Amino acid sequence: MEQRSAVERRFGRSHRPWAAIAITAALSVGSTVLLSPIWALLGLALGRYDASGRGGPFAACAADSTDCSGPDLVAFGVLALVLLAVAALIALLGTRLQRPRRRAPAFAVHLGVTVAAAVTTAAALWASGSWLR
């Protein structure tokens, strides 16, 4: 009788599992780069800004500020839902590409890979300062 690995026993035999996971990660990184303005707006929605008009549209609140606004939690929620919907779509595409016997565990793996790749890419873009130019 043929020996099956622990992964095969848990998730069942699937078609191209590692290739599908690699494609899911690549799609996630690409979509994060393409949607980097949304990630930047997500960061801006959490800040507090001087709403008096002095110092530009995103001037930080200071001790002499007369009117401060933020964080905008509604905008943050909407932007986060958009990014989560994109992540779920990419995970679904990766799961369909893999064609596993059990879809729920495979979807969970693909969703985890998608979120990890997206957050890592967003952090790398934020750290490089490419959103600030």
ABEGO torsion letter per residue (X at the ends): XBBBBAAAAAAEBBBGAAAAAAAAAAAAAAAAAAAAAAAAAAAAAABBBBAAGBGEAABBBBAABABBBOBBAAAAAAAAAAAAAAAAAAAAAAAAAAGBABAAAAAAAAAAAAAAAAAAAAAAAAAAGAAAX
